[in-house]
Amino acid sequence: MTRTSIKVICALSLMLIQLAVSFGAASAQSSSPFLDPPQPFKLDRARQVFLGTWQFIADHYVNPDFNGLDWNAIRVEYEARARAAQTMPEFYALMVEMVSRLNDGHSVFLPPQQAGALQSYRLGSGTASVTGLAASLRKMPDHSLLVLQVIPNSKAAAVLRPGDRIVAIEGVRLDREDRSHLLFGREGAVRVSIQPPNGAPRELSIERETYSTSQIPPPVVARRLPGDIGYFAIHDFLSFTTAARSREVLLQLLRGGRLNGLIVDVRTNDGGIVGQMVGVLGLFINGGSAGGYVDRNGAVDSYVIPHGKTIAALTDVPIVVLTGSGTNSSGDIFAAVMQASGRARVVGLPTPGNVEMLQAVRLPDGSVLWVAVKNYRDPKGRFLEGQGVRPDRLVKADWWRYALEDDPQVRAAIELLRQP
């Protein structure tokens, strides 16, 4: 078993649609590129998986009342249904459904191939392949899919740019029906409506293709804005290389000269590995508390920001962190610690406060169970779950509709950075 704080909710599901599928009911859809073909149902193996999943949740789940569920009754219901399953995919769909009954936005059951795809992405290896649109996407509050990154030299790269949004798939608007699964799972063309920032939608066909997880660009990007303001976006902390990649792109940004301010954008950050998040904090803050996690018995795991890892050229540079409804888990915690330490001010919208720690449990068949086992407490002793981060400057805007230079929240951040 390994411990990590990886956020597996709807937004991460969308990222893993490119790696896999939505982790709710969509996990059972045949369009998933990672679902095994039907296999004979092996009752003994399935029973081990079922009992291991149910028992771990019974023993370690963060809320001893199971969010109002009768967990013993859940066992009776799903054990009977599992025995009636005819194939392993059918059984896995039941496991996904059972864990989703906790309804906490965190806990999830990943069948073997989804689990392997996620691990491959986190390690930066190319052992897993994906068939579908060669781009990293996030679901926005209006149900459109924001393009974060496009795999270089792919078919998608010929027509998509970061900042574009997919607003319809096969003629159906996404605010009417979620059709995101149609972007993945097989090769061939898919018809989409693409809306660029500040532009009108255009309909076109994009070829799905097969690529390896190693081709997915790192989840960090940086650029210099007018007035020597730096812009640094961290899309997630899922990869074990995120802290190192963050240092690289920031040092590259600084090669262009001193910055008068830095905007750190975590509005699309689903979260990820706590250690990587703490490592990125260490680029800006020289030591101190990063808060800690408390289990249902009161035991605490504390996190300390490392000393001596800060980037010297950023020491006196004022920082603004951008937050929103898509800032979750370790992304949420990052913003909370930057604000609580006084190292940064926060601009944008409140965060959801979706920060429970997950523990990964590898099961005998290669499935992985992620279970919420601890609640986060910030350096000032405040529990963040359900509370989130309150911005220092609240700016209500559908920021994803704008180009970066026209983004109202970015403009507000620049204004704040220019103040004495």
C-alpha positions as CSV (number, residue, x, y, z in Angstrom):
1,M,0.0,0.0,0.0
2,T,1.2,3.5,-0.7
3,R,0.0,6.8,0.8
4,T,-0.5,9.8,-1.3
5,S,-3.0,12.6,-1.7
6,I,-4.2,12.2,-5.2
7,K,-7.5,13.9,-6.1
8,V,-9.7,11.6,-8.2
9,I,-12.8,13.5,-8.9
10,C,-14.7,14.6,-12.0
11,A,-11.9,16.9,-13.3
12,L,-9.2,14.2,-12.8
13,S,-11.6,11.7,-14.4
14,L,-11.6,13.9,-17.5
15,M,-7.8,14.0,-17.6
16,L,-7.9,10.2,-17.3
17,I,-10.5,9.9,-20.0
18,Q,-7.4,10.7,-22.1
19,L,-5.6,8.2,-20.0
20,A,-8.7,6.1,-19.2
21,V,-12.4,7.0,-18.5
22,S,-14.6,8.8,-16.1
23,F,-14.4,7.1,-12.7
24,G,-18.1,7.0,-12.1
25,A,-20.6,5.0,-14.1
26,A,-18.6,5.8,-17.2
27,S,-15.9,3.4,-16.0
28,A,-18.1,0.6,-17.3
29,Q,-18.6,2.1,-20.8
30,S,-17.3,0.1,-23.7
31,S,-15.7,3.2,-25.1
32,S,-12.9,3.1,-22.5
33,P,-9.5,2.3,-24.0
34,F,-8.4,0.6,-20.8
35,L,-11.3,-1.8,-20.1
36,D,-10.4,-5.4,-20.6
37,P,-12.4,-7.4,-23.0
38,P,-15.0,-9.8,-21.4
39,Q,-13.2,-12.5,-19.4
40,P,-14.6,-15.5,-17.6
41,F,-15.8,-14.6,-14.1
42,K,-13.4,-16.0,-11.4
43,L,-15.4,-16.1,-8.2
44,D,-12.5,-16.7,-5.8
45,R,-10.5,-13.8,-7.2
46,A,-13.5,-11.5,-7.3
47,R,-14.4,-12.4,-3.7
48,Q,-10.8,-11.5,-2.5
49,V,-11.1,-8.1,-4.3
50,F,-14.6,-7.5,-2.9
51,L,-13.8,-8.3,0.7
52,G,-10.5,-6.4,0.5
53,T,-12.3,-3.3,-0.7
54,W,-15.2,-3.5,1.7
55,Q,-13.0,-4.2,4.7
56,F,-10.4,-1.5,4.1
57,I,-13.2,1.1,3.9
58,A,-14.8,-0.3,7.0
59,D,-11.5,0.0,9.0
60,H,-10.0,3.2,7.7
61,Y,-12.6,5.5,6.0
62,V,-12.2,9.0,7.3
63,N,-15.8,9.4,8.4
64,P,-16.8,6.6,10.8
65,D,-20.5,7.2,9.9
66,F,-19.7,6.5,6.2
67,N,-21.5,9.7,5.2
68,G,-24.8,8.3,6.5
69,L,-24.4,4.9,4.7
70,D,-25.1,1.6,6.5
71,W,-21.8,0.0,5.4
72,N,-22.8,-3.4,6.6
73,A,-25.9,-3.2,4.5
74,I,-23.8,-2.2,1.5
75,R,-21.8,-5.4,2.0
76,V,-24.9,-7.5,1.9
77,E,-26.2,-5.8,-1.2
78,Y,-23.1,-5.8,-3.3
79,E,-21.8,-9.2,-2.3
80,A,-25.0,-10.7,-3.7
81,R,-24.7,-8.7,-6.9
82,A,-21.0,-9.6,-7.2
83,R,-21.8,-13.3,-7.0
84,A,-24.3,-12.9,-9.8
85,A,-21.8,-11.2,-12.1
86,Q,-20.9,-13.1,-15.3
87,T,-17.7,-11.3,-16.4
88,M,-14.9,-9.4,-14.8
89,P,-15.8,-6.1,-16.4
90,E,-19.3,-6.5,-15.0
91,F,-17.8,-7.2,-11.6
92,Y,-15.5,-4.2,-11.8
93,A,-18.4,-2.0,-12.7
94,L,-20.1,-3.1,-9.5
95,M,-17.0,-2.3,-7.5
96,V,-16.8,1.2,-9.0
97,E,-20.5,1.7,-8.2
98,M,-20.1,0.5,-4.6
99,V,-17.2,2.8,-3.7
100,S,-19.0,5.7,-5.4
101,R,-21.9,5.3,-3.0
102,L,-19.6,7.0,-0.4
103,N,-20.3,10.1,-2.5
104,D,-17.3,12.1,-1.2
105,G,-15.7,13.3,-4.4
106,H,-12.5,11.4,-3.6
107,S,-12.8,7.7,-3.1
108,V,-12.7,5.6,-6.2
109,F,-12.1,2.0,-7.4
110,L,-9.8,1.6,-10.4
111,P,-9.8,-1.7,-12.3
112,P,-6.4,-3.0,-13.3
113,Q,-5.9,-1.3,-16.6
114,Q,-7.0,2.1,-15.4
115,A,-4.8,1.7,-12.4
116,G,-1.9,0.9,-14.6
117,A,-2.5,3.8,-16.9
118,L,-2.6,6.2,-13.9
119,Q,0.6,4.8,-12.5
120,S,2.3,5.1,-15.9
121,Y,1.4,8.7,-16.2
122,R,2.6,9.5,-12.7
123,L,6.0,7.8,-13.3
124,G,6.3,9.5,-16.7
125,S,6.8,6.1,-18.4
126,G,5.5,5.1,-21.8
127,T,4.2,1.7,-20.7
128,A,0.6,2.6,-21.2
129,S,-1.0,3.7,-24.4
130,V,-4.1,5.8,-25.0
131,T,-6.4,5.9,-28.0
132,G,-8.3,9.1,-28.5
133,L,-7.8,12.8,-28.8
134,A,-4.2,13.7,-28.2
135,A,-4.8,16.6,-25.7
136,S,-5.1,17.3,-22.0
137,L,-8.6,18.5,-21.2
138,R,-10.5,19.8,-18.2
139,K,-14.2,20.1,-17.7
140,M,-15.4,23.6,-17.0
141,P,-18.4,24.7,-15.1
142,D,-20.3,25.3,-18.3
143,H,-19.6,21.7,-19.3
144,S,-17.2,22.6,-22.1
145,L,-13.8,21.0,-22.3
146,L,-10.9,23.3,-22.0
147,V,-7.8,22.3,-23.9
148,L,-4.8,22.6,-21.5
149,Q,-2.1,21.1,-23.6
150,V,-1.8,19.3,-27.0
151,I,0.7,16.5,-27.7
152,P,3.3,17.9,-30.1
153,N,3.3,16.6,-33.7
154,S,-0.1,14.9,-33.1
155,K,-3.1,15.1,-35.4
156,A,-4.8,17.2,-32.8
157,A,-2.0,19.7,-32.8
158,A,-2.8,20.6,-36.3
159,V,-6.2,22.1,-35.2
160,L,-6.2,22.6,-31.4
161,R,-4.4,25.2,-29.3
162,P,-4.3,25.5,-25.5
163,G,-7.2,27.8,-24.5
164,D,-9.6,26.4,-27.1
165,R,-12.8,24.8,-25.7
166,I,-14.7,21.8,-27.1
167,V,-18.4,22.9,-26.8
168,A,-20.1,20.2,-28.8
169,I,-19.4,16.6,-29.8
170,E,-21.1,14.9,-32.8
171,G,-23.5,17.8,-33.1
172,V,-24.6,17.8,-29.4
173,R,-23.7,20.6,-27.1
174,L,-22.0,19.5,-23.9
175,D,-24.2,21.6,-21.7
176,R,-27.0,19.4,-22.8
177,E,-25.3,16.0,-22.7
178,D,-21.9,14.8,-21.6
179,R,-20.4,13.2,-24.6
180,S,-16.7,13.4,-23.6
181,H,-16.3,9.6,-23.7
182,L,-16.7,9.8,-27.5
183,L,-13.3,11.5,-27.8
184,F,-11.5,8.4,-26.6
185,G,-11.5,4.6,-27.0
186,R,-11.0,4.1,-30.7
187,E,-9.2,5.6,-33.7
188,G,-11.0,7.5,-36.4
189,A,-12.5,10.9,-36.8
190,V,-14.8,12.6,-34.3
191,R,-16.8,15.7,-35.1
192,V,-16.5,18.5,-32.6
193,S,-17.2,22.2,-32.2
194,I,-14.2,24.2,-31.1
195,Q,-14.5,27.7,-29.6
196,P,-11.3,29.7,-29.4
197,P,-10.9,32.4,-26.7
198,N,-13.0,35.5,-27.7
199,G,-14.0,33.7,-30.9
200,A,-17.0,32.0,-32.5
201,P,-17.3,28.2,-32.5
202,R,-16.2,26.3,-35.6
203,E,-17.1,22.7,-36.5
204,L,-14.4,20.3,-37.7
205,S,-13.3,16.7,-37.6
206,I,-10.3,15.6,-35.5
207,E,-8.6,12.3,-35.8
208,R,-8.4,10.1,-32.7
209,E,-5.0,8.4,-32.5
210,T,-2.9,6.1,-30.3
211,Y,-0.1,7.5,-28.2
212,S,1.8,6.7,-25.1
213,T,1.5,8.4,-21.7
214,S,5.1,9.5,-22.0
215,Q,4.1,11.9,-24.8
216,I,1.7,13.9,-22.6
217,P,3.4,17.2,-21.8
218,P,4.4,18.0,-18.2
219,P,1.6,19.7,-16.3
220,V,3.5,23.0,-15.8
221,V,3.8,26.0,-18.2
222,A,5.3,29.4,-17.8
223,R,5.4,32.6,-19.9
224,R,6.3,36.3,-19.5
225,L,3.5,38.8,-19.6
226,P,3.9,42.5,-20.4
227,G,5.6,44.5,-17.6
228,D,7.8,41.6,-16.7
229,I,5.1,39.7,-14.9
230,G,5.6,36.0,-14.8
231,Y,2.7,33.6,-15.4
232,F,3.1,30.0,-14.1
233,A,0.3,27.4,-14.4
234,I,0.4,24.1,-12.5
235,H,-2.3,21.8,-13.9
236,D,-1.8,19.1,-11.4
237,F,0.6,17.5,-8.9
238,L,0.0,13.9,-10.2
239,S,3.5,13.3,-11.6
240,F,6.5,12.4,-9.5
241,T,8.4,15.0,-11.6
242,T,6.2,18.0,-11.0
243,A,8.4,19.8,-8.5
244,A,11.5,19.3,-10.6
245,R,9.7,20.4,-13.8
246,S,8.4,23.4,-11.9
247,R,11.9,24.5,-11.0
248,E,13.0,24.0,-14.6
249,V,10.3,26.2,-16.2
250,L,10.7,28.9,-13.6
251,L,14.4,29.1,-14.0
252,Q,13.9,29.2,-17.8
253,L,11.4,32.0,-17.3
254,L,13.9,34.0,-15.2
255,R,16.5,33.8,-17.9
256,G,14.6,36.5,-19.6
257,G,15.4,38.9,-16.7
258,R,14.0,39.9,-13.3
259,L,10.3,39.6,-12.7
260,N,8.2,42.3,-11.2
261,G,5.6,39.8,-10.0
262,L,4.5,36.2,-10.5
263,I,1.1,34.8,-11.1
264,V,0.7,31.2,-10.1
265,D,-2.4,29.7,-11.7
266,V,-4.0,26.6,-10.0
267,R,-7.5,27.1,-11.3
268,T,-7.4,23.8,-13.2
269,N,-5.3,22.0,-10.6
270,D,-7.0,18.7,-9.6
271,G,-4.4,18.0,-7.0
272,G,-2.0,15.0,-6.8
273,I,0.9,14.0,-4.7
274,V,1.4,15.9,-1.5
275,G,5.2,15.5,-1.5
276,Q,5.3,17.1,-5.0
277,M,3.0,20.0,-3.9
278,V,5.3,20.6,-0.8
279,G,8.3,20.5,-3.1
280,V,6.8,23.3,-5.2
281,L,6.0,25.3,-2.1
282,G,9.7,25.0,-1.3
283,L,10.5,26.9,-4.4
284,F,8.8,30.0,-2.9
285,I,8.9,29.5,0.9
286,N,12.0,28.6,2.8
287,G,10.8,26.1,5.3
288,G,7.9,26.1,7.7
289,S,4.7,24.2,8.2
290,A,2.6,22.9,5.3
291,G,-0.2,21.8,7.7
292,G,-1.0,18.1,8.2
293,Y,-3.6,15.3,7.9
294,V,-5.7,14.0,10.8
295,D,-7.2,10.5,10.7
296,R,-10.5,9.5,12.3
297,N,-8.6,8.5,15.5
298,G,-6.9,11.8,15.8
299,A,-3.4,10.8,14.6
300,V,-1.6,13.5,12.7
301,D,0.8,13.4,9.7
302,S,2.6,16.8,9.5
303,Y,4.2,18.2,6.4
304,V,7.2,20.5,6.5
305,I,8.3,22.8,3.6
306,P,12.0,22.1,2.9
307,H,14.7,24.6,3.7
308,G,17.3,25.7,1.1
309,K,15.2,24.9,-2.0
310,T,13.8,28.4,-2.8
311,I,14.7,30.0,-6.1
312,A,16.9,33.0,-5.1
313,A,15.7,35.2,-7.9
314,L,12.1,34.9,-6.7
315,T,12.8,35.8,-3.0
316,D,11.5,39.3,-3.2
317,V,9.1,38.9,-6.1
318,P,5.4,39.4,-5.1
319,I,3.1,36.5,-5.9
320,V,-0.6,36.1,-6.6
321,V,-2.2,32.7,-6.7
322,L,-5.3,32.3,-9.0
323,T,-8.0,30.0,-7.6
324,G,-11.4,28.8,-8.6
325,S,-13.9,25.9,-8.5
326,G,-11.4,23.7,-10.3
327,T,-8.8,24.1,-7.6
328,N,-8.9,20.8,-5.7
329,S,-7.0,18.6,-3.2
330,S,-3.3,19.4,-3.3
331,G,-4.0,22.4,-5.5
332,D,-6.4,23.7,-2.8
333,I,-3.8,23.1,-0.1
334,F,-1.1,24.8,-2.1
335,A,-3.2,28.0,-2.3
336,A,-4.0,27.7,1.4
337,V,-0.4,27.4,2.5
338,M,0.8,30.2,0.2
339,Q,-1.9,32.5,1.6
340,A,-1.6,31.4,5.3
341,S,2.2,31.9,5.2
342,G,1.8,35.4,3.8
343,R,3.9,34.5,0.7
344,A,1.1,35.2,-1.7
345,R,-2.3,36.8,-2.1
346,V,-5.1,35.0,-3.7
347,V,-7.3,36.2,-6.5
348,G,-10.3,34.6,-8.2
349,L,-13.1,32.5,-6.8
350,P,-13.3,30.4,-3.5
351,T,-12.0,26.9,-3.7
352,P,-14.2,23.9,-3.0
353,G,-12.3,22.6,0.0
354,N,-12.1,19.1,-1.4
355,V,-8.9,18.1,0.4
356,E,-9.3,14.7,2.0
357,M,-6.2,12.5,1.8
358,L,-6.6,9.3,-0.2
359,Q,-4.7,6.0,0.5
360,A,-4.0,3.7,-2.3
361,V,-4.6,0.0,-1.7
362,R,-3.4,-2.4,-4.4
363,L,-5.7,-5.5,-4.6
364,P,-4.7,-9.0,-5.6
365,D,-5.8,-8.6,-9.3
366,G,-4.0,-5.3,-9.9
367,S,-7.0,-3.1,-9.1
368,V,-6.3,-0.1,-6.9
369,L,-8.7,1.3,-4.3
370,W,-8.3,5.0,-3.4
371,V,-10.0,5.8,-0.1
372,A,-10.4,9.0,1.8
373,V,-8.7,8.3,5.1
374,K,-7.7,11.7,6.5
375,N,-8.8,15.4,6.7
376,Y,-6.4,18.2,6.0
377,R,-5.6,20.9,8.6
378,D,-3.8,24.1,7.5
379,P,-0.8,25.7,9.3
380,K,-3.2,27.9,11.3
381,G,-5.1,24.8,12.6
382,R,-8.1,25.3,10.3
383,F,-9.7,22.2,8.7
384,L,-10.0,23.0,5.0
385,E,-12.5,20.3,4.0
386,G,-15.8,21.9,2.9
387,Q,-14.4,25.4,3.6
388,G,-11.7,26.0,1.0
389,V,-9.6,29.1,0.4
390,R,-11.3,32.6,0.4
391,P,-9.6,34.9,-2.1
392,D,-8.1,38.2,-0.9
393,R,-9.7,39.7,-4.0
394,L,-12.9,38.1,-5.3
395,V,-13.2,38.3,-9.0
396,K,-16.3,36.6,-10.5
397,A,-15.6,35.7,-14.1
398,D,-15.9,32.8,-16.6
399,W,-12.2,33.1,-17.1
400,W,-12.0,30.1,-19.4
401,R,-13.8,32.1,-22.1
402,Y,-11.0,34.6,-22.4
403,A,-7.5,34.7,-23.8
404,L,-4.9,35.0,-21.1
405,E,-4.2,38.7,-21.8
406,D,-8.0,39.5,-21.5
407,D,-8.7,37.2,-18.5
408,P,-10.4,39.4,-15.8
409,Q,-8.8,37.4,-13.0
410,V,-5.3,37.7,-14.6
411,R,-5.8,41.4,-15.0
412,A,-6.9,41.8,-11.4
413,A,-3.8,39.8,-10.3
414,I,-1.5,42.1,-12.3
415,E,-3.2,45.2,-10.8
416,L,-2.6,43.8,-7.3
417,L,1.0,43.0,-8.1
418,R,1.7,46.5,-9.3
419,Q,0.4,48.1,-6.1
420,P,3.1,49.1,-3.6
